């Protein structure tokens, strides 16, 4: 009897597979319930998880719809889970010092055209934006550095062409973005030098941006963006373009954003009557 008991206990212990408890997982059940935490062990029937919200919980395998490792940007410094915050790398026009994860990608559908972004390596993102007429076509690249827990730096460039309609036209915009904050609350100052050329002509201007976002509820964020060409010696005009907007997360991997812009030319301000609308979707 003692031998049989020993064999039974040994078998059960061997069946319980230990896991790496340094990894945070997102487990979604068939009924839509989501558990986020460490998987302490698993066997042929269930996962034993240690979650921050409800403590230890057993999740039967036949009830699991999906299971994956949590992305770095989904877990804040306090260990809380924030799905959908992949889109926090963008405002309305500009980007910031934050980065999406390797293997992640998303698209922004706008009234003028699409904008695709791909995480091709750790902290390195490439993208492609254009209009519905494919004029111009602009490629983007950005590398992000975490300078501290709440300070981030992104450096990158935009390179564009007039494509089929204006093949002789080109543009380039190297830039740097300094961001203070996290994926829920942040502010960014960006600066760059935009250059353009066509048919033997070329020119360039310094430009900068001030932007930020605040997630005021689980699904709603306030977003502010700007694009500024300052009036400087040798330039006869200056332009400031601002876009305050609201971002609504319709699903964990989708969001809708709209706002009304204003434009200032040499100090003369006027509102833009057409609303600016964007749809964010994870690819």
N, C-alpha and C positions, 0 to 999 in steps of 0.2 A: 504494500500500500504506500509506504514511504517512497519507494522507487518510482511508482506511477505518478505520485504527486510531484516529485522532483522533475520528472520528464515533462509533465503538463506545464509547470511553471516555467521551465526552461524554454519550452516551445512558444509559450505566450510572450515571454520576454524577447525572444529572438524575432517574433513577428512584429513587435513594436519597433519601427525604424526611427532612429534618432535623426534629427534634422539640424541644419545650421540656424541657431536661434539669433544670429546677428542680422538675419534678413527679415524684412517686413513684407508680408504677403497681403494681397487683396483677394478675398474669396467671395464670390457672388453666388447665392443660392438660386434655385429655380423660381422661387417666389419673389425674387428681387432683393431679398435681404443681403446686406453687405457686411462682412466681418473683416476687420483690418488688424493685423497683429503678427506675432511670431508663431510659427508652427513648432510646437514642442516635440510632437511625435506623430507618426501616421502608421496605419496598418491597412489591411485589405478592406476594412469597413469604414474607417473614419479618420478625420484629422482632429488632433487635439491642439487648440489654439489658445494663446494668451493674448487677449485683447485689452486695450485701454478702456473701452467703453463698458464692457460687461464682465471683464475678468476672463477666467478660463471657460472655454466652451468646446463641446464636441460637435463636429459637423459631419454628418454621414456623407460618404462619397457619392451615393446615389442622388443626394440633394444638391450637389455642386454643379452649377452651370459653367462657371469659369474660375480659374485660379491663376494668378500671375504675381510676379514680384512687383512691389510698389515702386514707382519712379521716385527719384530723389526730390523732384519738385512737388510731389503730392504730400510730402511729410514736412511740416514746419519744425522750427527749433524746439517746440514743446512736445513734438511727437503726434500732433493732431493731423488728421487726414483731410486733404482738401482736393477732391477730384475736379478736373477741368482747368486747373491753374496752369496748364501748358500754355494757354493763350496769354498769360501774363507777360510773355516776352515781347508783346506788341502793344502799341497804343492804337492810334488811328492811322497815322502816316508813318511814324518813326518806330524804331526798335529801342532796346535798352541793353544793359550789361548782363542780363540773365540769358540762359541758354536752355534749349530743349534737350532731352536725352538722346543718346545714340540709338538709332533705329526708329525714333519717333518722327512724325511728320504731320503737317496740317495745311489746309488751304483756306484762304480768305476770299470769298466771293464778294466783289464790289460792283457798283453800278457801272464802273468803267472797264472792269476786267478782273481776272483772277491773280492771286499771289500765292505761290507754293513755297513752303519752307520744309527742309529736310535736315534732320540731325544725322550727319554722316559719320561723326566721331565724337568722342567726349569733348564737350564744350565747343564743337565746331559745326556751324550751320551753313548750308548753301540754299539758295532759293532762285526762283524765277518769277518775274512779274511782267504783265503785259496788259494790253487792252483787248477788247473783243475783236479788233481789226488787226491785232498783232503788230501794232505800231505805237510806240517803240517796243522792243524786247529788251528787258533789263535783267541781268544776272546779279545775284548778291552773294556775299560771303561774309561771315562774322565768326571771330574767335572770342570766347568769353573767359575771363579770369575772375576767380573769387578772391578778392583782396582781403576779406574778413568775413565775419558771420553775416553782416548786413551791408557790405560794400562790394560792388561788382564793377568790372570794366569790360566793355566790349569794343573790339577794334575790327574794322572791316572795310568793305568797299562795294560800290555799285558800278557796274560796267554795262553800257547800253548801246544799242544801234537802232537806226531808223528802219531796219529790216527791209522788206520788199518795197516799201513806198519811198523811203529816203535812205538808200544804202550808204550814201556818202556822209550821213550824219552819225556822230558818236558822242558819248558822254561818259564821264567818270566822276565818282564822288567817294574818295576815301574819307573815313569818319572815325570818331571815337565817342563812346557813350559811357558816362559815369553814372552809376545807379546806387542810390542809398535806400535800403529797405529789403523787403522780401516779396514773395509772390502775391501777398494780400494788400500790402501798403508799400508804395515805393515812389520815389521821385528821381527824375533823370535829367541830366544836362548833356546834350550832344553837340558836337561841332565837327565841321568838315569843310572841304574845299571842293566846290563843284566846277568842273571844266566841261566845255562842249566845243565841237569842231565840225566844220562842213565846208567843202569846196575851197580849201585854202584858208578859211577864216577859223579863228579859235579865240576863246575867251574863258574867264573863270571868275568865281566870286566866293568869298568866305560866307558861310551860313551856319546857323546854329538853331537849336531847339530846346525848349523846356517842356517837360511832360511829366505825367504822374498818374497813379491810379489808387483807388481805395475801395476795397471790397467791404461794402456796408452791410451785406447780409449773405446768406448762403448762395444766392443766385444772382444778386445785383451788385455791380461795380460802377463807381464813378470814374470816368476816364477823361483826362485832359491832354491835348496834344497841340503842338504849334510848329510852325516852319517859318524861319525868319531870315530874310536877306537884308542886313543892316545897310543904311545909307552911310557910305564912307567916302573919304576924299577920292575923287576920280570917278565916282558913281553918281549919276544924276537922279537915282530913285532908290527907294527902300520899300520892301514889301514884308508885311507880317500877316501870317495866316494862322488862325486859331480854331480849334475844334473841341469844344466841350461835348461830352457824349455819355450815354448810358450803355452798359453791357449787361445783357441778361443771359444767363446760362440756361438754355432750354433743356439740355441733357448734359450728363457728365462730360461728353466729348463734343459738345456743340454749343454755340453761343450766337446771339444776335446783338448787333450794336448799331445805334443810330444817334445822330447829333446834328446840330445846326452850326455852321461855320460863320466866321467873320473875317474880313480882309481889310487891311490897312495899307494904303499906298501913300508914301510921303506924309504920314500923319493923318490922312483922311480915311476915316473908318466907315465901312458899310457892311451890313449883314448879307449873307448869301442865302437867298430864299429857298434854294433846293436842299432838301435834307440829305445828309450823308449816311449811307446805310451799308453795313457789312454783315456777312454771314461767316462764322468760323466753323470749320469742320475738321475733325481729326481724320487722317487718311489711314 
